[in-house]
Amino acid sequence: MNKIVHLTRSEINLLKWDKCISSAFNGIVYGYSWYLDTVSEGWEALVEGDYERVMPLTQKQKYNIPYLAQPPFCQQTGIFSATKLNNEIINNFLDAIPEKYKLIEIQLNKYNLVNHSQFKVSEGITYELDLSPSYYVLNQYFSTNTIRNIKKALQSELEIVKGVAPNDALELLRNSDDRRRKLLKEHHFSMLRRLMTFSLQHRFGEIYGIYGGEGHQLCASAFFIQSHNRVIYLNAVSNEFGKKSCAMFLLIDTFLQHNTEKNLTLDFEGSKVEGIARFYASFGAKPYIYPCIKQNHLAWYLRIFKK
Protein backbone atom coordinates (compact mmCIF):
# COMPACT_ATOMS: atom_id res chain seq x y z
CA MET A 1 0.00 0.00 0.00
CA ASN A 2 1.31 3.45 -0.93
CA LYS A 3 1.68 6.25 1.57
CA ILE A 4 -1.44 8.22 2.50
CA VAL A 5 -0.90 11.99 2.64
CA HIS A 6 -3.04 14.80 3.97
CA LEU A 7 -3.66 17.65 1.51
CA THR A 8 -5.37 20.99 1.91
CA ARG A 9 -7.83 22.12 -0.75
CA SER A 10 -5.22 24.22 -2.57
CA GLU A 11 -2.79 21.27 -2.72
CA ILE A 12 -5.24 18.84 -4.36
CA ASN A 13 -4.78 18.04 -8.05
CA LEU A 14 -8.41 18.36 -9.09
CA LEU A 15 -7.98 16.57 -12.42
CA LYS A 16 -6.46 13.54 -10.72
CA TRP A 17 -9.01 13.72 -7.92
CA ASP A 18 -12.00 13.71 -10.25
CA LYS A 19 -10.45 10.98 -12.38
CA CYS A 20 -10.18 8.83 -9.25
CA ILE A 21 -13.82 9.47 -8.36
CA SER A 22 -14.91 8.78 -11.95
CA SER A 23 -13.12 5.42 -12.09
CA ALA A 24 -13.91 4.33 -8.52
CA PHE A 25 -15.99 1.17 -8.21
CA ASN A 26 -17.83 2.95 -5.39
CA GLY A 27 -17.81 6.40 -6.98
CA ILE A 28 -20.73 8.70 -6.38
CA VAL A 29 -21.54 12.28 -7.33
CA TYR A 30 -20.91 13.53 -3.77
CA GLY A 31 -17.20 12.77 -4.22
CA TYR A 32 -16.47 15.07 -7.16
CA SER A 33 -14.46 18.21 -6.44
CA TRP A 34 -17.14 20.58 -7.77
CA TYR A 35 -19.73 18.99 -5.51
CA LEU A 36 -17.49 19.18 -2.44
CA ASP A 37 -16.60 22.79 -3.26
CA THR A 38 -20.31 23.57 -3.21
CA VAL A 39 -21.33 21.82 0.02
CA SER A 40 -18.07 21.90 2.02
CA GLU A 41 -15.99 24.97 1.30
CA GLY A 42 -12.36 24.45 2.31
CA TRP A 43 -12.57 20.65 2.37
CA GLU A 44 -9.31 18.79 2.69
CA ALA A 45 -8.35 15.25 1.73
CA LEU A 46 -6.41 12.07 2.30
CA VAL A 47 -4.75 10.79 -0.87
CA GLU A 48 -2.99 7.48 -1.37
CA GLY A 49 -0.14 7.33 -3.89
CA ASP A 50 -0.91 9.03 -7.19
CA TYR A 51 -4.62 9.36 -6.37
CA GLU A 52 -5.23 5.60 -6.43
CA ARG A 53 -7.55 6.04 -3.45
CA VAL A 54 -8.92 9.22 -1.91
CA MET A 55 -11.01 10.36 1.04
CA PRO A 56 -12.47 13.87 1.38
CA LEU A 57 -12.21 15.50 4.78
CA THR A 58 -15.27 17.72 5.05
CA GLN A 59 -14.04 20.08 7.68
CA LYS A 60 -15.75 22.89 9.52
CA GLN A 61 -14.71 25.21 12.33
CA LYS A 62 -16.35 26.37 15.51
CA TYR A 63 -14.61 28.57 18.09
CA ASN A 64 -11.51 28.16 15.87
CA ILE A 65 -11.60 24.40 16.45
CA PRO A 66 -11.50 22.32 13.25
CA TYR A 67 -13.74 19.27 13.12
CA LEU A 68 -15.17 16.87 10.54
CA ALA A 69 -18.90 16.87 9.87
CA GLN A 70 -21.15 15.55 7.12
CA PRO A 71 -22.08 18.34 4.71
CA PRO A 72 -25.68 19.05 3.69
CA PHE A 73 -27.02 17.35 0.54
CA CYS A 74 -24.24 14.79 0.83
CA GLN A 75 -25.37 11.49 2.30
CA GLN A 76 -22.20 9.41 1.86
CA THR A 77 -18.52 10.22 1.39
CA GLY A 78 -15.67 8.11 2.79
CA ILE A 79 -12.93 6.28 0.87
CA PHE A 80 -13.16 5.97 -2.91
CA SER A 81 -11.10 3.46 -4.85
CA ALA A 82 -10.87 1.80 -8.27
CA THR A 83 -10.13 -1.52 -6.55
CA LYS A 84 -11.84 -3.45 -3.79
CA LEU A 85 -11.40 -2.18 -0.24
CA ASN A 86 -10.57 -4.28 2.81
CA ASN A 87 -10.47 -3.60 6.53
CA GLU A 88 -6.74 -2.87 6.54
CA ILE A 89 -7.06 -0.20 3.83
CA ILE A 90 -10.06 1.40 5.55
CA ASN A 91 -8.31 1.47 8.93
CA ASN A 92 -5.16 2.95 7.41
CA PHE A 93 -7.21 5.83 6.04
CA LEU A 94 -9.01 6.38 9.33
CA ASP A 95 -5.68 6.33 11.18
CA ALA A 96 -4.33 8.94 8.75
CA ILE A 97 -6.99 11.52 9.68
CA PRO A 98 -5.00 14.42 11.20
CA GLU A 99 -5.07 14.73 14.97
CA LYS A 100 -6.17 18.37 14.69
CA TYR A 101 -9.71 17.05 14.20
CA LYS A 102 -10.71 16.40 17.79
CA LEU A 103 -14.30 15.75 16.79
CA ILE A 104 -15.30 13.52 13.87
CA GLU A 105 -18.90 12.82 12.84
CA ILE A 106 -19.06 11.70 9.22
CA GLN A 107 -20.89 9.19 7.03
CA LEU A 108 -18.88 6.81 4.86
CA ASN A 109 -20.18 4.95 1.83
CA LYS A 110 -21.71 1.49 1.97
CA TYR A 111 -18.48 -0.14 0.73
CA ASN A 112 -16.47 1.25 3.68
CA LEU A 113 -17.20 -1.43 6.25
CA VAL A 114 -15.63 -0.19 9.49
CA ASN A 115 -14.13 -2.27 12.25
CA HIS A 116 -11.97 0.16 14.17
CA SER A 117 -11.67 0.32 17.96
CA GLN A 118 -11.17 4.10 18.03
CA PHE A 119 -14.45 4.96 16.35
CA LYS A 120 -18.04 4.57 17.41
CA VAL A 121 -19.93 3.15 14.44
CA SER A 122 -23.67 3.42 13.80
CA GLU A 123 -25.79 2.58 10.78
CA GLY A 124 -27.33 4.93 8.26
CA ILE A 125 -29.99 3.65 5.88
CA THR A 126 -30.58 4.44 2.23
CA TYR A 127 -33.27 3.00 -0.03
CA GLU A 128 -32.37 1.88 -3.54
CA LEU A 129 -34.44 0.70 -6.48
CA ASP A 130 -32.97 -1.21 -9.43
CA LEU A 131 -34.37 0.32 -12.63
CA SER A 132 -33.19 -2.40 -15.03
CA PRO A 133 -36.51 -4.32 -15.05
CA SER A 134 -39.44 -3.09 -17.13
CA TYR A 135 -41.95 -0.69 -15.62
CA TYR A 136 -44.51 -3.50 -15.70
CA VAL A 137 -42.27 -5.63 -13.47
CA LEU A 138 -41.47 -2.79 -11.06
CA ASN A 139 -45.12 -1.89 -10.80
CA GLN A 140 -45.86 -5.34 -9.38
CA TYR A 141 -43.87 -4.37 -6.27
CA PHE A 142 -45.72 -1.12 -5.59
CA SER A 143 -47.69 -1.23 -2.36
CA THR A 144 -51.49 -1.19 -2.51
CA ASN A 145 -51.48 2.26 -0.93
CA THR A 146 -49.04 3.62 -3.52
CA ILE A 147 -51.15 2.32 -6.41
CA ARG A 148 -54.23 3.91 -4.83
CA ASN A 149 -52.41 7.25 -4.36
CA ILE A 150 -51.19 7.28 -7.97
CA LYS A 151 -54.78 6.76 -9.14
CA LYS A 152 -55.94 9.58 -6.86
CA ALA A 153 -53.28 11.90 -8.31
CA LEU A 154 -54.30 11.02 -11.87
CA GLN A 155 -57.85 12.09 -11.05
CA SER A 156 -56.72 15.51 -9.75
CA GLU A 157 -56.06 17.18 -13.11
CA LEU A 158 -52.33 17.48 -12.49
CA GLU A 159 -49.78 18.38 -15.15
CA ILE A 160 -46.41 16.61 -15.11
CA VAL A 161 -43.42 18.66 -16.32
CA LYS A 162 -39.86 17.53 -16.85
CA GLY A 163 -37.56 20.55 -16.84
CA VAL A 164 -38.69 22.79 -13.97
CA ALA A 165 -36.45 25.82 -13.43
CA PRO A 166 -34.25 25.73 -10.29
CA ASN A 167 -35.65 29.03 -9.01
CA ASP A 168 -39.22 27.70 -9.23
CA ALA A 169 -38.33 24.50 -7.37
CA LEU A 170 -36.46 26.47 -4.71
CA GLU A 171 -39.33 28.91 -4.29
CA LEU A 172 -41.68 25.99 -3.68
CA LEU A 173 -39.27 24.65 -1.06
CA ARG A 174 -38.87 28.08 0.54
CA ASN A 175 -42.63 28.48 0.98
CA SER A 176 -43.34 24.92 2.12
CA ASP A 177 -44.24 23.83 5.63
CA ASP A 178 -42.16 20.67 5.31
CA ARG A 179 -40.45 19.90 8.63
CA ARG A 180 -37.09 19.61 6.83
CA ARG A 181 -37.59 23.15 5.48
CA LYS A 182 -37.22 24.47 9.03
CA LEU A 183 -33.63 23.20 9.11
CA LEU A 184 -32.59 25.09 5.98
CA LYS A 185 -30.79 28.44 6.15
CA GLU A 186 -30.19 30.85 3.30
CA HIS A 187 -26.78 29.34 2.50
CA HIS A 188 -28.46 25.96 2.02
CA PHE A 189 -30.68 27.43 -0.69
CA SER A 190 -27.57 28.87 -2.33
CA MET A 191 -25.92 25.44 -2.25
CA LEU A 192 -28.96 23.77 -3.80
CA ARG A 193 -29.19 26.40 -6.52
CA ARG A 194 -25.55 25.83 -7.49
CA LEU A 195 -25.97 22.05 -7.47
CA MET A 196 -29.08 22.29 -9.62
CA THR A 197 -27.65 24.83 -12.06
CA PHE A 198 -24.35 23.00 -12.58
CA SER A 199 -25.91 19.56 -13.04
CA LEU A 200 -28.61 20.85 -15.40
CA GLN A 201 -26.05 22.73 -17.49
CA HIS A 202 -23.94 19.56 -17.82
CA ARG A 203 -26.98 17.34 -18.46
CA PHE A 204 -26.73 14.98 -15.50
CA GLY A 205 -29.41 16.64 -13.41
CA GLU A 206 -33.11 17.21 -13.94
CA ILE A 207 -36.05 18.61 -12.02
CA TYR A 208 -39.50 17.07 -12.34
CA GLY A 209 -42.53 19.08 -11.33
CA ILE A 210 -46.26 18.71 -10.86
CA TYR A 211 -48.63 21.64 -11.52
CA GLY A 212 -52.21 21.84 -10.32
CA GLY A 213 -54.68 23.34 -7.92
CA GLU A 214 -55.81 26.97 -7.78
CA GLY A 215 -53.96 28.97 -10.42
CA HIS A 216 -52.40 25.77 -11.75
CA GLN A 217 -49.23 26.38 -9.75
CA LEU A 218 -46.21 24.18 -9.02
CA CYS A 219 -47.30 21.94 -6.15
CA ALA A 220 -44.54 19.30 -6.09
CA SER A 221 -41.00 19.02 -7.40
CA ALA A 222 -38.05 16.64 -7.18
CA PHE A 223 -34.41 17.19 -8.13
CA PHE A 224 -32.60 14.14 -9.51
CA ILE A 225 -28.85 14.01 -10.09
CA GLN A 226 -27.06 11.18 -11.92
CA SER A 227 -23.57 9.71 -11.73
CA HIS A 228 -22.02 6.22 -11.86
CA ASN A 229 -25.29 4.64 -13.10
CA ARG A 230 -26.99 5.99 -9.99
CA VAL A 231 -29.75 8.59 -9.87
CA ILE A 232 -30.09 10.33 -6.52
CA TYR A 233 -33.44 11.72 -5.39
CA LEU A 234 -31.64 14.68 -3.87
CA ASN A 235 -34.35 17.12 -2.90
CA ALA A 236 -38.13 16.89 -3.10
CA VAL A 237 -40.99 18.96 -1.74
CA SER A 238 -44.77 19.28 -1.96
CA ASN A 239 -47.05 22.09 -0.85
CA GLU A 240 -50.35 21.47 0.90
CA PHE A 241 -52.27 20.85 -2.33
CA GLY A 242 -49.50 18.58 -3.57
CA LYS A 243 -49.74 16.48 -0.43
CA LYS A 244 -53.53 16.25 -0.57
CA SER A 245 -53.51 15.26 -4.23
CA CYS A 246 -50.66 12.72 -3.73
CA ALA A 247 -48.64 14.54 -6.37
CA MET A 248 -45.28 13.10 -5.30
CA PHE A 249 -46.54 9.55 -5.86
CA LEU A 250 -47.38 10.51 -9.44
CA LEU A 251 -44.04 12.29 -9.87
CA ILE A 252 -42.02 9.22 -8.82
CA ASP A 253 -44.22 6.95 -10.91
CA THR A 254 -43.63 9.17 -13.96
CA PHE A 255 -39.88 9.21 -13.35
CA LEU A 256 -39.89 5.41 -13.21
CA GLN A 257 -41.83 5.17 -16.47
CA HIS A 258 -39.18 7.37 -18.11
CA ASN A 259 -36.18 5.46 -16.73
CA THR A 260 -36.92 1.75 -16.43
CA GLU A 261 -35.05 -0.84 -18.47
CA LYS A 262 -31.85 1.15 -18.01
CA ASN A 263 -28.65 0.28 -16.18
CA LEU A 264 -29.57 2.63 -13.36
CA THR A 265 -30.27 2.55 -9.64
CA LEU A 266 -32.59 5.10 -8.06
CA ASP A 267 -31.18 6.11 -4.68
CA PHE A 268 -33.84 7.71 -2.50
CA GLU A 269 -31.12 8.66 0.04
CA GLY A 270 -33.13 6.93 2.75
CA SER A 271 -34.39 8.04 6.12
CA LYS A 272 -34.83 6.72 9.62
CA VAL A 273 -38.13 8.62 9.79
CA GLU A 274 -40.70 5.83 9.57
CA GLY A 275 -43.16 7.61 7.30
CA ILE A 276 -40.51 8.71 4.80
CA ALA A 277 -38.86 5.28 4.77
CA ARG A 278 -42.28 3.71 4.19
CA PHE A 279 -42.82 6.01 1.19
CA TYR A 280 -39.56 4.86 -0.43
CA ALA A 281 -40.22 1.20 0.33
CA SER A 282 -43.73 1.50 -1.14
CA PHE A 283 -42.18 1.67 -4.63
CA GLY A 284 -40.25 -1.54 -4.03
CA ALA A 285 -36.99 0.13 -2.95
CA LYS A 286 -34.75 -1.94 -0.67
CA PRO A 287 -32.84 -0.68 2.38
CA TYR A 288 -29.02 -0.63 2.38
CA ILE A 289 -26.72 0.20 5.27
CA TYR A 290 -23.79 2.60 5.30
CA PRO A 291 -21.52 3.36 8.30
CA CYS A 292 -21.60 6.57 10.31
CA ILE A 293 -18.47 7.08 12.41
CA LYS A 294 -17.92 9.23 15.48
CA GLN A 295 -14.88 10.11 17.52
CA ASN A 296 -14.77 12.77 20.23
CA HIS A 297 -11.42 13.81 21.68
CA LEU A 298 -12.58 17.23 22.80
CA ALA A 299 -11.55 18.31 26.28
CA TRP A 300 -14.33 18.17 28.85
CA TYR A 301 -14.54 21.97 29.09
CA LEU A 302 -15.43 22.15 25.39
CA ARG A 303 -18.71 20.30 25.82
CA ILE A 304 -20.47 23.56 24.92
CA PHE A 305 -19.07 22.95 21.43
CA LYS A 306 -21.68 20.25 20.91
CA LYS A 307 -24.63 22.39 21.96
Protein Blocks (a to p, Z undefined) as FASTA:
>chain_A
ZZdddddfklpcfklmmmmmmmpmkbcfklpmklmmmmmghiacddehjhkaccdddddd
eehiacddddehilbgcjddfbdcdfklmmmmmmmpcfklmbccddddfklccddfkbcc
dddddddddfkbcfklmmmmpcfklmmmmmmmmmnopacdehiafklmmmmmmmpcbfkl
mmpcfklmmmmmmmmmmmmmnopaccddddedehiiafbdcddddeehiacdfbgcddfk
lmmnommmmmmmmmmmmmgoiacdddehiaabfklmmmmmmnopacdddddddddfbdfk
lmmmmZZ
